Amino acid sequence: MRSNNYFSRRWQGQVPVATLFWRDMLGVGTLINLTTTALALTMIINGIHAGFAVALHFLPLPFNLFLLATLNRAPDRNTLLMAIAVAWFVVMTLA
């Protein structure tokens, strides 16, 4: 049974690896992470409590983990793709 839900389609391997990697992870995921990081830095500059800024910065972490896990579950993944995905995850988490 095919699902139309964004998350379940990816979790069940119904989305091509190229779409998961290029669009979802490197495109949308990076945009979300850069946006939340920029907003967190703006909060710090404007004197808002650093705890709120840290929480905002790490807000996309569950989505990032989801993307990494769906790529790892994909049957047609390869070692290079996974190495790049793990590096992306580390950079997005720490940057």
Gaussian input, Z-matrix of N, CA and C with variables (Angstrom, degrees):
# hf/3-21g

backbone

0 1
 N
 C     1     B1
 C     2     B2     1     A1
 N     3     B3     2     A2     1     D1
 C     4     B4     3     A3     2     D2
 C     5     B5     4     A4     3     D3
 N     6     B6     5     A5     4     D4
 C     7     B7     6     A6     5     D5
 C     8     B8     7     A7     6     D6
 N     9     B9     8     A8     7     D7
 C    10    B10     9     A9     8     D8
 C    11    B11    10    A10     9     D9
 N    12    B12    11    A11    10    D10
 C    13    B13    12    A12    11    D11
 C    14    B14    13    A13    12    D12
 N    15    B15    14    A14    13    D13
 C    16    B16    15    A15    14    D14
 C    17    B17    16    A16    15    D15
 N    18    B18    17    A17    16    D16
 C    19    B19    18    A18    17    D17
 C    20    B20    19    A19    18    D18
 N    21    B21    20    A20    19    D19
 C    22    B22    21    A21    20    D20
 C    23    B23    22    A22    21    D21
 N    24    B24    23    A23    22    D22
 C    25    B25    24    A24    23    D23
 C    26    B26    25    A25    24    D24
 N    27    B27    26    A26    25    D25
 C    28    B28    27    A27    26    D26
 C    29    B29    28    A28    27    D27
 N    30    B30    29    A29    28    D28
 C    31    B31    30    A30    29    D29
 C    32    B32    31    A31    30    D30
 N    33    B33    32    A32    31    D31
 C    34    B34    33    A33    32    D32
 C    35    B35    34    A34    33    D33
 N    36    B36    35    A35    34    D34
 C    37    B37    36    A36    35    D35
 C    38    B38    37    A37    36    D36
 N    39    B39    38    A38    37    D37
 C    40    B40    39    A39    38    D38
 C    41    B41    40    A40    39    D39
 N    42    B42    41    A41    40    D40
 C    43    B43    42    A42    41    D41
 C    44    B44    43    A43    42    D42
 N    45    B45    44    A44    43    D43
 C    46    B46    45    A45    44    D44
 C    47    B47    46    A46    45    D45
 N    48    B48    47    A47    46    D46
 C    49    B49    48    A48    47    D47
 C    50    B50    49    A49    48    D48
 N    51    B51    50    A50    49    D49
 C    52    B52    51    A51    50    D50
 C    53    B53    52    A52    51    D51
 N    54    B54    53    A53    52    D52
 C    55    B55    54    A54    53    D53
 C    56    B56    55    A55    54    D54
 N    57    B57    56    A56    55    D55
 C    58    B58    57    A57    56    D56
 C    59    B59    58    A58    57    D57
 N    60    B60    59    A59    58    D58
 C    61    B61    60    A60    59    D59
 C    62    B62    61    A61    60    D60
 N    63    B63    62    A62    61    D61
 C    64    B64    63    A63    62    D62
 C    65    B65    64    A64    63    D63
 N    66    B66    65    A65    64    D64
 C    67    B67    66    A66    65    D65
 C    68    B68    67    A67    66    D66
 N    69    B69    68    A68    67    D67
 C    70    B70    69    A69    68    D68
 C    71    B71    70    A70    69    D69
 N    72    B72    71    A71    70    D70
 C    73    B73    72    A72    71    D71
 C    74    B74    73    A73    72    D72
 N    75    B75    74    A74    73    D73
 C    76    B76    75    A75    74    D74
 C    77    B77    76    A76    75    D75
 N    78    B78    77    A77    76    D76
 C    79    B79    78    A78    77    D77
 C    80    B80    79    A79    78    D78
 N    81    B81    80    A80    79    D79
 C    82    B82    81    A81    80    D80
 C    83    B83    82    A82    81    D81
 N    84    B84    83    A83    82    D82
 C    85    B85    84    A84    83    D83
 C    86    B86    85    A85    84    D84
 N    87    B87    86    A86    85    D85
 C    88    B88    87    A87    86    D86
 C    89    B89    88    A88    87    D87
 N    90    B90    89    A89    88    D88
 C    91    B91    90    A90    89    D89
 C    92    B92    91    A91    90    D90
 N    93    B93    92    A92    91    D91
 C    94    B94    93    A93    92    D92
 C    95    B95    94    A94    93    D93
 N    96    B96    95    A95    94    D94
 C    97    B97    96    A96    95    D95
 C    98    B98    97    A97    96    D96
 N    99    B99    98    A98    97    D97
 C   100   B100    99    A99    98    D98
 C   101   B101   100   A100    99    D99
 N   102   B102   101   A101   100   D100
 C   103   B103   102   A102   101   D101
 C   104   B104   103   A103   102   D102
 N   105   B105   104   A104   103   D103
 C   106   B106   105   A105   104   D104
 C   107   B107   106   A106   105   D105
 N   108   B108   107   A107   106   D106
 C   109   B109   108   A108   107   D107
 C   110   B110   109   A109   108   D108
 N   111   B111   110   A110   109   D109
 C   112   B112   111   A111   110   D110
 C   113   B113   112   A112   111   D111
 N   114   B114   113   A113   112   D112
 C   115   B115   114   A114   113   D113
 C   116   B116   115   A115   114   D114
 N   117   B117   116   A116   115   D115
 C   118   B118   117   A117   116   D116
 C   119   B119   118   A118   117   D117
 N   120   B120   119   A119   118   D118
 C   121   B121   120   A120   119   D119
 C   122   B122   121   A121   120   D120
 N   123   B123   122   A122   121   D121
 C   124   B124   123   A123   122   D122
 C   125   B125   124   A124   123   D123
 N   126   B126   125   A125   124   D124
 C   127   B127   126   A126   125   D125
 C   128   B128   127   A127   126   D126
 N   129   B129   128   A128   127   D127
 C   130   B130   129   A129   128   D128
 C   131   B131   130   A130   129   D129
 N   132   B132   131   A131   130   D130
 C   133   B133   132   A132   131   D131
 C   134   B134   133   A133   132   D132
 N   135   B135   134   A134   133   D133
 C   136   B136   135   A135   134   D134
 C   137   B137   136   A136   135   D135
 N   138   B138   137   A137   136   D136
 C   139   B139   138   A138   137   D137
 C   140   B140   139   A139   138   D138
 N   141   B141   140   A140   139   D139
 C   142   B142   141   A141   140   D140
 C   143   B143   142   A142   141   D141
 N   144   B144   143   A143   142   D142
 C   145   B145   144   A144   143   D143
 C   146   B146   145   A145   144   D144
 N   147   B147   146   A146   145   D145
 C   148   B148   147   A147   146   D146
 C   149   B149   148   A148   147   D147
 N   150   B150   149   A149   148   D148
 C   151   B151   150   A150   149   D149
 C   152   B152   151   A151   150   D150
 N   153   B153   152   A152   151   D151
 C   154   B154   153   A153   152   D152
 C   155   B155   154   A154   153   D153
 N   156   B156   155   A155   154   D154
 C   157   B157   156   A156   155   D155
 C   158   B158   157   A157   156   D156
 N   159   B159   158   A158   157   D157
 C   160   B160   159   A159   158   D158
 C   161   B161   160   A160   159   D159
 N   162   B162   161   A161   160   D160
 C   163   B163   162   A162   161   D161
 C   164   B164   163   A163   162   D162
 N   165   B165   164   A164   163   D163
 C   166   B166   165   A165   164   D164
 C   167   B167   166   A166   165   D165
 N   168   B168   167   A167   166   D166
 C   169   B169   168   A168   167   D167
 C   170   B170   169   A169   168   D168
 N   171   B171   170   A170   169   D169
 C   172   B172   171   A171   170   D170
 C   173   B173   172   A172   171   D171
 N   174   B174   173   A173   172   D172
 C   175   B175   174   A174   173   D173
 C   176   B176   175   A175   174   D174
 N   177   B177   176   A176   175   D175
 C   178   B178   177   A177   176   D176
 C   179   B179   178   A178   177   D177
 N   180   B180   179   A179   178   D178
 C   181   B181   180   A180   179   D179
 C   182   B182   181   A181   180   D180
 N   183   B183   182   A182   181   D181
 C   184   B184   183   A183   182   D182
 C   185   B185   184   A184   183   D183
 N   186   B186   185   A185   184   D184
 C   187   B187   186   A186   185   D185
 C   188   B188   187   A187   186   D186
 N   189   B189   188   A188   187   D187
 C   190   B190   189   A189   188   D188
 C   191   B191   190   A190   189   D189
 N   192   B192   191   A191   190   D190
 C   193   B193   192   A192   191   D191
 C   194   B194   193   A193   192   D192
 N   195   B195   194   A194   193   D193
 C   196   B196   195   A195   194   D194
 C   197   B197   196   A196   195   D195
 N   198   B198   197   A197   196   D196
 C   199   B199   198   A198   197   D197
 C   200   B200   199   A199   198   D198
 N   201   B201   200   A200   199   D199
 C   202   B202   201   A201   200   D200
 C   203   B203   202   A202   201   D201
 N   204   B204   203   A203   202   D202
 C   205   B205   204   A204   203   D203
 C   206   B206   205   A205   204   D204
 N   207   B207   206   A206   205   D205
 C   208   B208   207   A207   206   D206
 C   209   B209   208   A208   207   D207
 N   210   B210   209   A209   208   D208
 C   211   B211   210   A210   209   D209
 C   212   B212   211   A211   210   D210
 N   213   B213   212   A212   211   D211
 C   214   B214   213   A213   212   D212
 C   215   B215   214   A214   213   D213
 N   216   B216   215   A215   214   D214
 C   217   B217   216   A216   215   D215
 C   218   B218   217   A217   216   D216
 N   219   B219   218   A218   217   D217
 C   220   B220   219   A219   218   D218
 C   221   B221   220   A220   219   D219
 N   222   B222   221   A221   220   D220
 C   223   B223   222   A222   221   D221
 C   224   B224   223   A223   222   D222
 N   225   B225   224   A224   223   D223
 C   226   B226   225   A225   224   D224
 C   227   B227   226   A226   225   D225
 N   228   B228   227   A227   226   D226
 C   229   B229   228   A228   227   D227
 C   230   B230   229   A229   228   D228
 N   231   B231   230   A230   229   D229
 C   232   B232   231   A231   230   D230
 C   233   B233   232   A232   231   D231
 N   234   B234   233   A233   232   D232
 C   235   B235   234   A234   233   D233
 C   236   B236   235   A235   234   D234
 N   237   B237   236   A236   235   D235
 C   238   B238   237   A237   236   D236
 C   239   B239   238   A238   237   D237
 N   240   B240   239   A239   238   D238
 C   241   B241   240   A240   239   D239
 C   242   B242   241   A241   240   D240
 N   243   B243   242   A242   241   D241
 C   244   B244   243   A243   242   D242
 C   245   B245   244   A244   243   D243
 N   246   B246   245   A245   244   D244
 C   247   B247   246   A246   245   D245
 C   248   B248   247   A247   246   D246
 N   249   B249   248   A248   247   D247
 C   250   B250   249   A249   248   D248
 C   251   B251   250   A250   249   D249
 N   252   B252   251   A251   250   D250
 C   253   B253   252   A252   251   D251
 C   254   B254   253   A253   252   D252
 N   255   B255   254   A254   253   D253
 C   256   B256   255   A255   254   D254
 C   257   B257   256   A256   255   D255
 N   258   B258   257   A257   256   D256
 C   259   B259   258   A258   257   D257
 C   260   B260   259   A259   258   D258
 N   261   B261   260   A260   259   D259
 C   262   B262   261   A261   260   D260
 C   263   B263   262   A262   261   D261
 N   264   B264   263   A263   262   D262
 C   265   B265   264   A264   263   D263
 C   266   B266   265   A265   264   D264
 N   267   B267   266   A266   265   D265
 C   268   B268   267   A267   266   D266
 C   269   B269   268   A268   267   D267
 N   270   B270   269   A269   268   D268
 C   271   B271   270   A270   269   D269
 C   272   B272   271   A271   270   D270
 N   273   B273   272   A272   271   D271
 C   274   B274   273   A273   272   D272
 C   275   B275   274   A274   273   D273
 N   276   B276   275   A275   274   D274
 C   277   B277   276   A276   275   D275
 C   278   B278   277   A277   276   D276
 N   279   B279   278   A278   277   D277
 C   280   B280   279   A279   278   D278
 C   281   B281   280   A280   279   D279
 N   282   B282   281   A281   280   D280
 C   283   B283   282   A282   281   D281
 C   284   B284   283   A283   282   D282

   B1=1.4451
   B2=1.5278
   B3=1.3023
   B4=1.4539
   B5=1.5207
   B6=1.3112
   B7=1.4539
   B8=1.5213
   B9=1.3148
   B10=1.4618
   B11=1.5158
   B12=1.3126
   B13=1.4496
   B14=1.5274
   B15=1.3243
   B16=1.4644
   B17=1.5237
   B18=1.3138
   B19=1.4550
   B20=1.5225
   B21=1.3107
   B22=1.4652
   B23=1.5273
   B24=1.3284
   B25=1.4696
   B26=1.5253
   B27=1.2955
   B28=1.4669
   B29=1.5257
   B30=1.3148
   B31=1.4629
   B32=1.5289
   B33=1.3202
   B34=1.4569
   B35=1.5251
   B36=1.3308
   B37=1.4588
   B38=1.5110
   B39=1.3247
   B40=1.4617
   B41=1.5225
   B42=1.3258
   B43=1.4638
   B44=1.5300
   B45=1.3325
   B46=1.4684
   B47=1.5346
   B48=1.3234
   B49=1.4655
   B50=1.5281
   B51=1.3125
   B52=1.4678
   B53=1.5234
   B54=1.3145
   B55=1.4711
   B56=1.5170
   B57=1.3223
   B58=1.4712
   B59=1.5256
   B60=1.3124
   B61=1.4600
   B62=1.5284
   B63=1.3167
   B64=1.4627
   B65=1.5227
   B66=1.3191
   B67=1.4597
   B68=1.5200
   B69=1.3386
   B70=1.4612
   B71=1.5270
   B72=1.3341
   B73=1.4667
   B74=1.5207
   B75=1.3292
   B76=1.4657
   B77=1.5222
   B78=1.3115
   B79=1.4600
   B80=1.5134
   B81=1.3207
   B82=1.4720
   B83=1.5287
   B84=1.3227
   B85=1.4659
   B86=1.5199
   B87=1.3236
   B88=1.4652
   B89=1.5144
   B90=1.3189
   B91=1.4672
   B92=1.5274
   B93=1.3275
   B94=1.4658
   B95=1.5254
   B96=1.3266
   B97=1.4575
   B98=1.5239
   B99=1.3265
   B100=1.4648
   B101=1.5254
   B102=1.3238
   B103=1.4606
   B104=1.5255
   B105=1.3345
   B106=1.4637
   B107=1.5282
   B108=1.3211
   B109=1.4652
   B110=1.5230
   B111=1.3320
   B112=1.4698
   B113=1.5278
   B114=1.3296
   B115=1.4695
   B116=1.5303
   B117=1.3280
   B118=1.4670
   B119=1.5323
   B120=1.3201
   B121=1.4681
   B122=1.5254
   B123=1.3181
   B124=1.4641
   B125=1.5202
   B126=1.3350
   B127=1.4627
   B128=1.5297
   B129=1.3265
   B130=1.4698
   B131=1.5227
   B132=1.3263
   B133=1.4717
   B134=1.5250
   B135=1.3270
   B136=1.4633
   B137=1.5194
   B138=1.3222
   B139=1.4503
   B140=1.5098
   B141=1.3173
   B142=1.4678
   B143=1.5196
   B144=1.3106
   B145=1.4622
   B146=1.5277
   B147=1.3205
   B148=1.4659
   B149=1.5260
   B150=1.3143
   B151=1.4594
   B152=1.5230
   B153=1.3277
   B154=1.4583
   B155=1.5262
   B156=1.3283
   B157=1.4634
   B158=1.5287
   B159=1.3218
   B160=1.4658
   B161=1.5258
   B162=1.3231
   B163=1.4677
   B164=1.5339
   B165=1.3151
   B166=1.4627
   B167=1.5232
   B168=1.3225
   B169=1.4671
   B170=1.5259
   B171=1.3257
   B172=1.4659
   B173=1.5280
   B174=1.3119
   B175=1.4612
   B176=1.5387
   B177=1.3423
   B178=1.4733
   B179=1.5348
   B180=1.3296
   B181=1.4621
   B182=1.5321
   B183=1.3297
   B184=1.4737
   B185=1.5369
   B186=1.3253
   B187=1.4639
   B188=1.5229
   B189=1.3290
   B190=1.4648
   B191=1.5298
   B192=1.3204
   B193=1.4700
   B194=1.5284
   B195=1.3124
   B196=1.4609
   B197=1.5280
   B198=1.3178
   B199=1.4640
   B200=1.5262
   B201=1.3230
   B202=1.4574
   B203=1.5270
   B204=1.3153
   B205=1.4676
   B206=1.5259
   B207=1.3257
   B208=1.4637
   B209=1.5210
   B210=1.3055
   B211=1.4690
   B212=1.5227
   B213=1.3020
   B214=1.4584
   B215=1.5291
   B216=1.3291
   B217=1.4672
   B218=1.5238
   B219=1.3279
   B220=1.4676
   B221=1.5293
   B222=1.3294
   B223=1.4605
   B224=1.5297
   B225=1.3233
   B226=1.4640
   B227=1.5291
   B228=1.3251
   B229=1.4707
   B230=1.5282
   B231=1.3208
   B232=1.4613
   B233=1.5227
   B234=1.3136
   B235=1.4661
   B236=1.5230
   B237=1.3125
   B238=1.4621
   B239=1.5271
   B240=1.3143
   B241=1.4653
   B242=1.5232
   B243=1.3228
   B244=1.4631
   B245=1.5279
   B246=1.3258
   B247=1.4660
   B248=1.5243
   B249=1.3242
   B250=1.4674
   B251=1.5219
   B252=1.3290
   B253=1.4671
   B254=1.5266
   B255=1.3249
   B256=1.4676
   B257=1.5272
   B258=1.3253
   B259=1.4799
   B260=1.5203
   B261=1.3294
   B262=1.4766
   B263=1.5214
   B264=1.3338
   B265=1.4634
   B266=1.5336
   B267=1.3161
   B268=1.4673
   B269=1.5274
   B270=1.3295
   B271=1.4654
   B272=1.5325
   B273=1.3166
   B274=1.4672
   B275=1.5253
   B276=1.3146
   B277=1.4551
   B278=1.5297
   B279=1.3129
   B280=1.4591
   B281=1.5270
   B282=1.3120
   B283=1.4709
   B284=1.5086
   A1=109.43
   A2=115.99
   A3=121.44
   A4=109.72
   A5=114.51
   A6=120.30
   A7=109.15
   A8=117.16
   A9=121.59
   A10=111.81
   A11=117.59
   A12=122.33
   A13=110.33
   A14=116.77
   A15=122.18
   A16=111.44
   A17=117.04
   A18=121.15
   A19=112.61
   A20=117.40
   A21=118.96
   A22=111.84
   A23=118.40
   A24=120.18
   A25=110.98
   A26=117.31
   A27=120.49
   A28=110.55
   A29=116.75
   A30=120.58
   A31=111.24
   A32=116.79
   A33=121.75
   A34=113.36
   A35=117.91
   A36=121.36
   A37=114.41
   A38=117.28
   A39=121.31
   A40=112.97
   A41=116.58
   A42=121.85
   A43=107.47
   A44=117.62
   A45=119.69
   A46=112.12
   A47=115.26
   A48=120.96
   A49=110.87
   A50=117.79
   A51=120.53
   A52=110.95
   A53=117.13
   A54=121.03
   A55=110.49
   A56=116.72
   A57=120.61
   A58=111.17
   A59=115.43
   A60=120.00
   A61=111.79
   A62=117.10
   A63=120.04
   A64=113.18
   A65=116.94
   A66=118.41
   A67=112.25
   A68=116.38
   A69=119.68
   A70=112.50
   A71=116.77
   A72=119.18
   A73=111.80
   A74=116.97
   A75=118.81
   A76=113.02
   A77=118.31
   A78=120.69
   A79=112.73
   A80=115.56
   A81=121.36
   A82=111.37
   A83=117.10
   A84=120.53
   A85=112.65
   A86=116.25
   A87=119.79
   A88=110.99
   A89=117.37
   A90=120.80
   A91=111.52
   A92=116.59
   A93=120.53
   A94=110.51
   A95=117.35
   A96=121.11
   A97=112.48
   A98=117.40
   A99=119.70
   A100=111.26
   A101=116.97
   A102=120.76
   A103=111.56
   A104=117.05
   A105=118.93
   A106=111.38
   A107=117.50
   A108=120.08
   A109=110.71
   A110=117.17
   A111=120.49
   A112=110.94
   A113=116.58
   A114=119.57
   A115=111.09
   A116=117.02
   A117=120.38
   A118=110.45
   A119=116.77
   A120=119.78
   A121=111.05
   A122=117.14
   A123=121.13
   A124=110.65
   A125=116.38
   A126=119.98
   A127=110.86
   A128=116.12
   A129=119.76
   A130=110.72
   A131=116.29
   A132=120.57
   A133=110.90
   A134=116.50
   A135=120.76
   A136=113.39
   A137=117.03
   A138=120.98
   A139=115.90
   A140=117.29
   A141=120.08
   A142=107.89
   A143=116.56
   A144=122.27
   A145=111.05
   A146=116.43
   A147=122.07
   A148=112.19
   A149=117.95
   A150=120.74
   A151=112.70
   A152=116.30
   A153=120.04
   A154=110.75
   A155=115.92
   A156=120.31
   A157=111.13
   A158=117.03
   A159=120.88
   A160=110.07
   A161=117.06
   A162=120.88
   A163=110.30
   A164=116.57
   A165=120.19
   A166=110.78
   A167=116.42
   A168=120.49
   A169=111.29
   A170=117.34
   A171=120.90
   A172=113.35
   A173=118.01
   A174=121.40
   A175=113.53
   A176=120.00
   A177=119.39
   A178=114.50
   A179=118.33
   A180=120.54
   A181=113.72
   A182=120.66
   A183=118.77
   A184=112.96
   A185=117.04
   A186=120.43
   A187=110.42
   A188=116.89
   A189=120.94
   A190=110.83
   A191=116.35
   A192=120.51
   A193=110.87
   A194=116.37
   A195=120.65
   A196=110.60
   A197=117.22
   A198=120.46
   A199=111.40
   A200=116.58
   A201=120.45
   A202=111.03
   A203=116.94
   A204=120.81
   A205=111.72
   A206=117.73
   A207=119.05
   A208=111.05
   A209=117.10
   A210=119.55
   A211=110.55
   A212=116.89
   A213=120.64
   A214=111.39
   A215=117.59
   A216=122.20
   A217=112.87
   A218=117.28
   A219=120.63
   A220=110.48
   A221=116.69
   A222=119.46
   A223=113.78
   A224=118.37
   A225=120.02
   A226=113.29
   A227=116.61
   A228=120.03
   A229=108.33
   A230=116.00
   A231=120.21
   A232=109.69
   A233=115.44
   A234=121.04
   A235=112.22
   A236=117.95
   A237=121.15
   A238=110.59
   A239=116.32
   A240=121.01
   A241=110.54
   A242=116.89
   A243=120.25
   A244=111.59
   A245=117.60
   A246=120.44
   A247=110.54
   A248=116.92
   A249=120.76
   A250=110.27
   A251=117.09
   A252=121.16
   A253=111.28
   A254=117.33
   A255=120.68
   A256=110.07
   A257=116.76
   A258=119.66
   A259=110.57
   A260=117.01
   A261=121.35
   A262=109.54
   A263=116.59
   A264=120.80
   A265=110.83
   A266=117.47
   A267=121.72
   A268=110.10
   A269=116.84
   A270=120.13
   A271=110.60
   A272=117.60
   A273=120.34
   A274=111.90
   A275=117.24
   A276=120.06
   A277=111.23
   A278=116.99
   A279=120.90
   A280=113.72
   A281=117.33
   A282=119.36
   A283=111.91
   D1=127.43
   D2=-179.89
   D3=-88.77
   D4=138.09
   D5=179.70
   D6=-106.77
   D7=151.96
   D8=176.54
   D9=-99.68
   D10=-2.42
   D11=-179.32
   D12=-71.54
   D13=132.46
   D14=-178.66
   D15=-52.88
   D16=-49.98
   D17=-174.68
   D18=-72.90
   D19=-44.51
   D20=-177.49
   D21=-68.81
   D22=-34.48
   D23=176.32
   D24=-61.44
   D25=-40.22
   D26=179.58
   D27=-72.70
   D28=-41.77
   D29=-178.12
   D30=-65.28
   D31=-35.04
   D32=-178.79
   D33=-85.91
   D34=3.31
   D35=176.84
   D36=75.37
   D37=26.37
   D38=-179.29
   D39=-90.76
   D40=0.90
   D41=-179.88
   D42=-114.42
   D43=133.47
   D44=-179.77
   D45=-59.50
   D46=147.71
   D47=-179.02
   D48=-58.95
   D49=-38.48
   D50=179.75
   D51=-60.56
   D52=-40.17
   D53=178.12
   D54=-67.47
   D55=-44.41
   D56=178.01
   D57=-58.53
   D58=-46.71
   D59=-174.30
   D60=-74.81
   D61=-56.80
   D62=-171.90
   D63=-75.17
   D64=-49.38
   D65=-176.42
   D66=-82.08
   D67=-54.82
   D68=-173.16
   D69=-70.42
   D70=-48.79
   D71=-175.37
   D72=-82.19
   D73=-62.00
   D74=-174.29
   D75=-72.86
   D76=-31.65
   D77=180.00
   D78=-85.47
   D79=-75.08
   D80=-175.28
   D81=-65.73
   D82=-46.56
   D83=-179.01
   D84=-59.44
   D85=-45.32
   D86=179.16
   D87=-64.36
   D88=-41.93
   D89=178.98
   D90=-61.61
   D91=-43.90
   D92=178.04
   D93=-62.03
   D94=-45.91
   D95=-178.56
   D96=-65.40
   D97=-43.42
   D98=179.00
   D99=-65.41
   D100=-37.39
   D101=179.01
   D102=-65.39
   D103=-47.02
   D104=-179.33
   D105=-67.48
   D106=-34.75
   D107=177.29
   D108=-66.92
   D109=-43.04
   D110=178.16
   D111=-62.87
   D112=-41.78
   D113=177.85
   D114=-65.74
   D115=-38.22
   D116=178.37
   D117=-64.04
   D118=-42.89
   D119=177.63
   D120=-64.36
   D121=-38.43
   D122=177.32
   D123=-63.16
   D124=-38.73
   D125=177.89
   D126=-62.36
   D127=-43.13
   D128=179.75
   D129=-64.54
   D130=-43.90
   D131=179.76
   D132=-60.81
   D133=-35.57
   D134=-178.59
   D135=-86.38
   D136=8.01
   D137=173.38
   D138=82.23
   D139=12.61
   D140=176.76
   D141=-75.63
   D142=146.55
   D143=-176.22
   D144=-49.24
   D145=132.82
   D146=-176.19
   D147=-61.11
   D148=-28.53
   D149=178.36
   D150=-60.61
   D151=-38.30
   D152=176.92
   D153=-67.05
   D154=-39.37
   D155=179.33
   D156=-65.82
   D157=-41.33
   D158=177.91
   D159=-64.49
   D160=-42.38
   D161=178.68
   D162=-61.44
   D163=-42.14
   D164=179.11
   D165=-65.44
   D166=-41.90
   D167=179.60
   D168=-59.48
   D169=-40.67
   D170=-177.44
   D171=-90.51
   D172=1.83
   D173=179.47
   D174=-56.52
   D175=-38.73
   D176=-179.97
   D177=-78.16
   D178=-1.19
   D179=-175.92
   D180=-55.52
   D181=-45.00
   D182=177.59
   D183=-60.65
   D184=-38.66
   D185=177.63
   D186=-65.74
   D187=-41.36
   D188=177.83
   D189=-61.14
   D190=-44.05
   D191=177.48
   D192=-62.63
   D193=-40.27
   D194=177.53
   D195=-60.30
   D196=-47.21
   D197=179.91
   D198=-61.18
   D199=-44.29
   D200=178.69
   D201=-62.63
   D202=-42.67
   D203=-179.83
   D204=-66.37
   D205=-39.86
   D206=179.94
   D207=-66.82
   D208=-37.42
   D209=175.34
   D210=-65.02
   D211=-40.68
   D212=-179.97
   D213=-65.32
   D214=-32.14
   D215=179.83
   D216=-79.12
   D217=-18.27
   D218=-175.75
   D219=-64.71
   D220=131.04
   D221=-177.16
   D222=-68.19
   D223=-26.75
   D224=-177.32
   D225=-102.46
   D226=25.99
   D227=176.19
   D228=-74.60
   D229=165.45
   D230=174.31
   D231=-135.49
   D232=169.76
   D233=-174.46
   D234=-63.02
   D235=-42.63
   D236=-179.28
   D237=-63.70
   D238=-44.51
   D239=178.75
   D240=-59.04
   D241=-45.02
   D242=-179.65
   D243=-67.24
   D244=-37.23
   D245=177.66
   D246=-62.81
   D247=-42.71
   D248=178.15
   D249=-66.52
   D250=-40.26
   D251=179.60
   D252=-63.66
   D253=-41.81
   D254=178.53
   D255=-66.41
   D256=-41.47
   D257=177.15
   D258=-62.20
   D259=-41.75
   D260=177.40
   D261=-59.78
   D262=-45.43
   D263=-179.07
   D264=-59.65
   D265=-44.76
   D266=-179.74
   D267=-63.73
   D268=-46.50
   D269=-178.78
   D270=-63.63
   D271=-43.40
   D272=-179.34
   D273=-68.04
   D274=-29.54
   D275=179.34
   D276=-76.20
   D277=-39.94
   D278=-174.39
   D279=-90.98
   D280=-25.77
   D281=-175.26
   D282=-85.15

